[in-house]
Every structure is written in C-alpha cells, then in structure tokens.
C-alpha cells in the first residue's frame, strides 16, 4: 500500500485572488510569485496538509504541479492532518492585482535638490502620523499587496523608519526596495532593518563625481552619499545608483562610471529630469543632440572596463553585465495592452496619502482628482474611476487620439511615449510624446542601437 503523499504550503506563502481576475501564490519575504490558473490553482489549493496526491482520483497534472511547488520551496511534504495558517489560504480581495507600492513616508529631506519632484525639504506635502501609516498597512493586507517599496523625501530623515519596517514584517508584507540619498545611513539603522528580516535593494541618488553637491544643493553631499554607498556594499546590500543628467552633471558621467565600477554597484540608471516639482522652468535641460554622443562614449568605456554592472540609459536601452550586453528593443506594444505597466507594478502614495498612478504625476492638476487613503480604504482607492482611467488605459485609446501614430512604423516600439511627459510638454496626456517622435523618426534610436551592436561584436 502506497504511503499518502501530502503537501502543505510553506509558512511564508500566501494565496490571493483579485478582481481582475487573477490568482497569485507569493512568498512575502522573498518576492517569489506564481500567477495561477486552472491546474496550478487547483494544485496550490490542495497543498493544504490534508489532500493525498497519491490517491488514484488525483489527475497526474495536479500531482506534477504539487511536486514542482515542492521543488521550488513553495510547498513541503508533510504528514496528513497539518493545517494551513488562516492567512495562507485562498482569500478573495475586492480590487485588481497590484504588484507593489511605492510608499512615501515623509516629505522632509536633508538635501535641497534642484530637480526634486516632491519639492522637499520645504515639506510641501507633509507626512502622515505613525498611527495613520499603520492603519494604511492594514489596508494593504486587505488589498492583497505582496510587498512595498519605501521613499520620501528622504526616508531616513524619519526616525520611525525601523518601526515602520517592523510594521510591514508584522503584517507579512514584503519590503523590497528603498529610495534614498544615502547620506543618513548608519550601521544601527541597517542592523534594525536586517533584524526585521529584510534585505532590501537600495536605490541611491548620485549625480556624478564632482557635481553631486551642485545638483543636491548642500556642500558635502557627495562625500556623505559615497560613504553611504560604501557602507551598503560592505554589508552586502544590493545598490542601484540613479543619476539625473543636466548640462552640468553630464560632464562627470565617465568619471562616475569608473568610480561605480570600483564600488561594486549592481546597476546604474540615468536620465534627464522631467519638468515636475522643483525642476519646472529649468534652463539646464539637455537635449537629444547633446545626450547621444555622451551616451556613446560612456557605453564604449563600459565595454572597455568589462561591463562591471547593468545600465539603463534613459530611453535608449538596457545593458547587461552578463550574457548579451544589449538585447535590442524587446518592447512590442499591442493595441489591447495597457498604456503603462508601471501604473500596475509600482503606483505611488504621496506623503499626504494621495494615491497616484506613478510618482511623476506629483503636483500636476490631474493629481487633484485622485483619491486620498486618509479618506477611503486602499481597495476603494484602487477601484476609483479617475485612477482606473489612467491605470487601465489601453494603447488603442492613445492611438485613436493621435492620427500620426496609427500609421507610424515605430508605434509598436515607442507606444506614443509617456503620458506624463506628453501632459507636461504638449498639455494633454493623451497626445504622443514629442521626444519619442524625435528619437525614432529622427533616426537617433536606430543609429544608437547600430552603434551598440557594433560594440557588442567588437568586445565579444
């Protein structure tokens, strides 16, 4: 007689159903996810400590998926009779799925950045009380949110940050990444984050060797930020450096490339600031003709020193330290696809509690139409018609408003660009973004990718 074959979900795994409809099995600590349907959903629900997968009535496909969950660490073999924790079992939540949230915990900051979208350190948008933030986290649980990223202002300017991190842990919400200027990091606060069981990815703002103080508006900012990056790397935290490029910062890109290679960061993102917040009306913007030659020089140097980290060069492409350095344009926008996936992956909660499709809407006229989480629950806010109109917008809607896009050979690659950028430059978020038209129709993108290909072949 065969021994019963019984499985139970691992203690950190949760099953949630959303109104999309979509069903998710996720590990709140590690961020592992399965998007389930049919066989996968049935098998996950049967990993309940009671179902005998060796029974003749169990179809082989269910048994195979349960074994896959076991191999991946999502389930474990157990003696019959064990019981799932109540929070592990399938729960239906009353809102569409959301992959993560970017939560701003304060508008305070110790720097005075020229391009600050949140217009800190004036504290224009304030900050919510700890009691309100903790209640908000309870709403995240009810909405089935797997994990949260934290930002500010400067999040480490809020002394209660470790308490907030413990609040996420106690509610079994993952803490995946944190956006910071890096200047206030200490061993003590990093100890407290690790003691809560988290090892987040740090996204550090650094605006180039010799120019960081200029962009950040505080003498000594560069020294403090680099000290923070070194501390993180010494302790093994992953670091992505984010650089905002203007006419001054652009001069320091190559020196910064060499420094970041020495520091051992995992990724470098760079882009010009967009005209929101403190950057409105700036006379220091770089244009495409200024940016492209510098990006080519930078990319060549990156190849020469052995591709030390991944890079994201504005709209021009992603570049990888391992495997193929440049994988070309993998985007293929379809008419029935969402206009912007980031609005589903990482919408933004302002320091005053307003829920935005993304942080770039901060301070815009349209931001006044979005719901505030101090007045409604997160599930209600995520179902709000004004928010859904932006988040669920399809590419076909954008194409319908832009006759030139309907016949453009580049539409599947550019998708008419960013809605916020279109709103800022053309006064209507439904219009195409001018920068995308210039990049593609002007031949800049094709020329840059041809150059990338030549470098990849030369250094292969």
Secondary structure by P-SEA (a helix, b strand, c coil): ccccbbbbccccbbbbbccccbbbbbcccccccccccaaaaaaaaacccccccccccccaaaaaaaaaaaaaccbbbbcccccccccccccccccccccccccccccccccccccccccccccccccccaaaaaaaaaaaaaacccbbbbbccccccccaaaaaaaaaaaacccccccccccccccaaaaaaaaaaccbbbbbccccccccccccccccaaaaaaaaaaaaaaaabbbbbbbbbbcccccccaaaaaaaaaaacccbbbbbccccccccccccccccccccaaaaaaaaaaaaaacccbbbbccccbbbbcccccccccccccccccccccccccbbbbccccccccccccccccccccccccccccaaaaaacaaaaaaaaccaaaaaaacccccccccccccccccaaaaaaaccccccccaaaaaacccaaaaaaaaaaaaaaaaac
